[in-house]
Amino acid sequence: MGNRLSKIYTRTGDDGSTGLGDGSRTGKDSLRVEAYGTVDEANSTIGMVLATDVPDTVRTLLTSIQHQLFDLGGELCIPGHAAIDDDDVTRLEQQLDHYNADLPPLKEFILPGGGEAAARCHIARTVVRRAERCAVALARVEDVRPQPVRYLNRLSDLLFVLCRVLAREGGHGEVIWQHERRRS
């Protein structure tokens, strides 16, 4: 592959537009740009999780997911392009089942926290949820295949389970919401 980014600034976006992957231009505030930009943000938050001490199996999984999120962002950036398929969603479900199998059933809501890795994973989870909402909003007005939306939905579920795993692995435990607390 040649040098793709020989010049970082082009000034072509100074008018508030940006180039899509198919060569067309759209407003930087379009739903499409919001969707793939939020996927990029989600990918960055997973990078923040990986900047902490996480088990090797989680590191390998999250690194693989980062690659898939880059592909998913490309799908959203190129109208008509397909990069995420049903097998990608199925693999997330398998990982979800695997990591959830050893966790005790939840009887209460948990709050974001449980140590640095788990807290960062909670942030990633919420950004992935926002990316999902953006993809749904885009799909209401433009053609978007269902696989990216399903992928983001499963990924946020998987990240929730990984939050629980990381809180336990880090020795911090989960932060349980105390719904019956009293105010002084």
Beta strands, then each sheet from edge to edge (+ up, - down):
strand 1: 17-19
strand 2: 25-27
strand 3: 110-111
strand 4: 175-176
sheet 1: 1+ 2-
sheet 2: 3+ 4-
end
